[in-house]
């Protein structure tokens, strides 16, 4: 009854008193050992768009940073000799057409003369052969002309696939050779390429979750591939990240990479009281003890006790 009376008279005093849970026994917990490294943004597929014929680059329709789709026209290479060849084939076809007309007329007269017995069958066969020869020459010339037309059409440099134009090593008006790179297109998605010291290679496991800080926000990724070759004392690894910023290919991104495990003493962050820059925890017997803490990696709402507590000790938790 007295307690009820005091509560009624001084409600603020009793409301301010914190409710303490049962004492917490501090026990070691296994946590991942994280190593801060930098990864670079890389395109999954880096494909060069090459010129298929040699000539002068008359049009350059893209620049670095442009986004393209498969089949988009990137540049035009022109070889004037091909146009001259097509004109020569056209002239030859016109001459052959005239020859075919004349040979057809000769064949018609030969057939008429043969029917009247004036010309021999041998002469008629010669006339028919002459017509077939000219027709064969016309077909061959048309095929050669089609090849020249196709070569002229191959002067258009097309995008090999959808993606981002990473580099354009040529300029309009330059003379280029067949197979020379006009642009480099990065596509197929983007990922992070890591270069990790070889001493951490045994700890890298495909499928491990990776913490990433990109564009001012923290996200998670997955260790997709660990390359078996070590070069210069470092091993390469790829990390897949959803919505990875791809405005700058080659940009460096901070990554926390799990390279092992260790034992740590974790307590709820609410159990740590800071006074005058010193952290304290309240022991189960009501005394306070100074401790040194650090943020618990990957454990929200928890603090790691570096020194000041031992496993098995009990603390009060609000």
C-alpha positions in Angstrom: 0.0 0.0 0.0 2.9 2.3 0.8 4.4 1.6 -2.7 1.1 2.4 -4.3 1.0 5.7 -2.4 4.5 6.6 -3.4 3.8 5.8 -7.0 0.8 8.0 -6.9 2.7 10.9 -5.3 5.9 10.7 -7.3 4.9 9.1 -10.7 7.8 10.8 -12.5 10.4 9.3 -10.2 9.2 5.7 -10.8 8.6 6.3 -14.5 12.3 7.3 -15.0 13.6 4.2 -13.4 14.7 1.8 -16.2 13.5 -1.7 -16.3 16.4 -4.1 -16.3 16.3 -7.5 -17.9 17.9 -10.6 -16.5 21.7 -10.4 -16.4 23.5 -11.4 -19.6 26.3 -13.9 -19.5 29.1 -12.8 -21.8 30.2 -15.6 -24.1 32.5 -15.7 -27.1 30.8 -15.6 -30.5 32.3 -16.6 -33.9 32.3 -13.7 -36.3 33.7 -13.2 -39.8 37.1 -11.5 -40.1 36.6 -8.7 -42.6 39.4 -7.2 -44.7 38.8 -3.8 -46.4 39.9 -3.9 -50.0 39.0 -2.0 -53.2 37.3 -3.4 -56.2 37.0 -1.9 -59.7 33.9 -1.8 -61.7 34.4 -4.0 -64.8 32.1 -5.0 -67.8 31.4 -8.7 -68.0 31.9 -8.6 -71.8 34.3 -6.2 -73.4 33.9 -6.6 -77.2 35.7 -4.5 -79.8 33.7 -3.2 -82.8 36.1 -3.7 -85.7 36.1 -2.4 -89.3 35.4 -5.2 -91.8 37.0 -3.4 -94.7 39.9 -0.9 -95.1 39.3 2.7 -96.2 38.6 6.2 -94.9 36.5 6.6 -91.8 33.9 9.1 -93.2 31.4 9.0 -90.3 31.9 8.5 -86.6 28.5 8.4 -84.9 29.4 7.6 -81.3 31.7 8.7 -78.5 32.8 7.4 -75.1 29.9 6.9 -72.6 27.2 6.4 -75.2 24.8 3.5 -74.7 24.2 1.3 -77.8 22.1 -1.6 -78.8 23.1 -4.6 -80.9 23.3 -3.7 -84.6 23.5 0.0 -84.1 25.6 1.8 -86.7 28.7 3.2 -85.0 30.8 4.4 -87.9 31.0 4.3 -91.7 34.2 3.3 -93.6 34.3 4.1 -97.3 36.6 2.7 -100.0 36.2 4.5 -103.3 37.7 1.6 -105.2 34.7 -0.5 -104.4 32.4 2.1 -106.0 34.6 2.0 -109.1 34.4 -1.8 -109.2 30.6 -1.7 -109.1 30.5 0.8 -111.9 32.8 -1.5 -114.0 30.6 -4.5 -113.3 27.5 -2.4 -114.4 29.2 -1.5 -117.7 30.3 -5.1 -118.3 26.7 -6.3 -117.7 25.4 -3.7 -120.2 27.9 -5.0 -122.8 27.0 -8.6 -122.1 23.3 -7.8 -122.4 23.9 -6.3 -125.9 26.0 -9.4 -126.8 23.2 -11.7 -125.6 20.6 -9.8 -127.7 22.8 -10.1 -130.8 23.5 -13.8 -130.1 19.8 -14.4 -129.5 19.0 -12.9 -132.9 21.7 -15.0 -134.6 20.3 -18.1 -133.0 16.8 -17.2 -134.2 18.0 -16.8 -137.8 20.0 -20.0 -137.5 16.9 -21.9 -136.4 15.0 -20.5 -139.3 17.7 -21.4 -141.8 18.0 -24.9 -140.4 14.3 -25.5 -140.8 14.6 -24.5 -144.5 17.7 -26.7 -144.9 20.1 -23.9 -145.6 22.1 -24.1 -142.4 23.6 -27.2 -140.8 22.8 -28.5 -137.4 26.4 -28.0 -136.4 26.1 -24.3 -137.0 22.9 -24.2 -134.9 24.7 -25.9 -132.0 27.5 -23.3 -132.2 24.9 -20.5 -132.0 23.2 -22.0 -129.0 26.5 -22.5 -127.3 27.4 -18.8 -127.9 24.1 -17.8 -126.2 24.8 -20.1 -123.2 28.3 -18.7 -122.8 27.1 -15.2 -122.7 24.4 -16.0 -120.2 27.1 -17.7 -118.0 29.3 -14.6 -118.2 26.3 -12.5 -117.2 25.7 -14.7 -114.1 29.4 -14.6 -113.1 29.5 -10.8 -113.5 26.3 -10.4 -111.4 27.9 -12.6 -108.7 31.1 -10.5 -108.7 29.0 -7.3 -108.5 27.1 -8.7 -105.5 30.4 -9.4 -103.8 31.4 -5.8 -104.4 28.1 -4.5 -103.1 28.4 -6.6 -100.0 31.9 -5.2 -99.4 30.6 -1.7 -99.7 27.8 -2.5 -97.2 30.4 -3.9 -94.8 31.8 -0.4 -94.5 29.2 0.2 -91.8 30.7 -0.7 -88.4 27.9 -2.1 -86.2 27.6 -2.6 -82.4 28.4 -6.2 -81.5 25.9 -6.1 -78.6 24.1 -3.9 -76.2 26.2 -2.0 -73.7 28.3 1.1 -73.0 30.9 2.5 -75.3 34.1 2.4 -73.3 36.6 3.8 -75.7 36.8 5.2 -79.3 40.5 5.0 -80.4 39.9 6.5 -83.9 38.8 9.9 -85.3 36.7 10.8 -88.3 38.8 11.1 -91.5 41.4 8.5 -90.4 42.5 5.8 -92.7 42.0 2.4 -91.1 42.8 -1.2 -92.0 40.5 -4.3 -92.0 40.1 -5.6 -88.5 41.1 -2.4 -86.8 39.2 -1.5 -83.7 36.8 1.5 -84.1 35.2 1.3 -80.6 35.1 -0.9 -77.5 31.7 -1.8 -76.1 31.3 -3.1 -72.6 28.1 -5.2 -72.0 26.6 -8.2 -70.4 26.2 -6.5 -67.1 28.8 -5.1 -64.7 30.6 -6.6 -61.7 33.4 -5.8 -59.2 36.9 -7.2 -59.9 39.0 -7.7 -56.7 42.7 -8.2 -56.3 43.4 -9.9 -53.0 46.8 -10.8 -51.4 47.5 -14.5 -51.9 47.7 -15.2 -48.2 43.9 -14.7 -48.1 43.2 -16.9 -51.1 42.4 -20.1 -49.0 39.7 -18.1 -47.1 37.9 -17.0 -50.3 34.8 -19.1 -51.0 32.5 -18.7 -53.9 29.0 -17.7 -52.8 30.2 -15.7 -49.7 28.3 -12.5 -48.9 30.3 -9.3 -49.5 29.6 -5.9 -48.0 30.1 -3.0 -50.5 30.0 0.8 -50.2 29.2 2.3 -53.5 27.8 5.8 -54.4 27.5 6.6 -50.7 25.3 3.7 -49.8 26.0 0.2 -48.4 24.9 -2.9 -50.2 25.6 -6.6 -50.4 27.1 -8.7 -53.1 28.1 -12.3 -53.8 31.5 -13.7 -54.4 30.8 -15.2 -57.8 34.2 -16.4 -59.0 37.7 -16.9 -57.6 40.4 -17.2 -60.3 42.9 -20.1 -59.8 45.9 -18.2 -61.2 48.0 -16.0 -58.8 49.9 -13.2 -60.5 52.2 -10.7 -58.7 51.3 -12.2 -55.3 47.6 -11.5 -55.7 44.5 -13.5 -56.6 41.7 -12.1 -58.7 38.0 -12.5 -57.7 34.7 -11.3 -59.1 31.8 -10.0 -57.1 28.2 -9.8 -58.4 26.3 -6.7 -57.1 22.7 -5.8 -57.9 22.3 -2.2 -59.2 26.0 -1.6 -59.3 26.7 2.0 -60.5 28.2 1.7 -64.0 28.6 5.4 -64.9 32.4 5.0 -64.6 33.9 1.7 -65.6 37.1 1.2 -63.7 35.9 3.2 -60.7 37.2 1.9 -57.3 34.6 0.7 -54.8 35.3 0.0 -51.1 34.6 -3.7 -50.2 34.7 -5.6 -46.9 35.9 -9.1 -47.8 35.5 -12.1 -45.4 38.9 -13.7 -45.1 38.5 -15.8 -42.0 36.8 -16.2 -38.6 37.6 -15.2 -35.0 36.1 -15.3 -31.5 34.7 -12.0 -30.1 32.8 -10.9 -27.0 29.6 -9.1 -28.2 27.2 -7.3 -25.9 24.1 -5.2 -26.8 25.1 -1.6 -27.6 22.4 -0.4 -25.2 24.3 -2.0 -22.3 27.3 0.3 -22.9 27.2 3.7 -21.2 29.6 6.4 -22.3 30.7 9.1 -19.8 33.5 11.6 -20.4 34.6 9.6 -23.4 35.0 6.4 -21.5 32.7 3.4 -22.0 31.2 1.5 -19.0 29.1 -1.6 -18.5 27.1 -2.4 -15.4 28.0 -5.7 -13.8 25.4 -8.1 -12.3 26.4 -6.9 -8.8 25.6 -3.3 -9.7 29.2 -2.1 -10.1 30.4 -0.4 -13.2 33.5 -1.4 -15.2 35.3 0.5 -17.8 35.6 -1.3 -21.2 37.1 -0.6 -24.6 34.5 -1.3 -27.4 34.4 -1.3 -31.2 31.5 -1.6 -33.7 30.6 -5.3 -34.2 31.1 -6.0 -38.0 27.9 -7.2 -39.5 26.0 -7.2 -36.2 23.5 -4.3 -35.9 22.8 -3.2 -32.4 25.8 -5.0 -30.9 29.2 -3.8 -29.7 32.4 -5.8 -29.5 34.3 -5.7 -26.2 38.0 -5.5 -26.9 39.1 -5.4 -23.3 37.6 -5.0 -19.8 35.4 -8.1 -19.7 36.1 -11.9 -19.8 33.9 -14.7 -21.0 31.5 -16.0 -18.3 31.0 -12.6 -16.6 27.5 -11.3 -16.2 26.3 -7.7 -17.1 23.0 -5.9 -16.8 21.1 -5.1 -20.0 18.4 -2.5 -20.1 
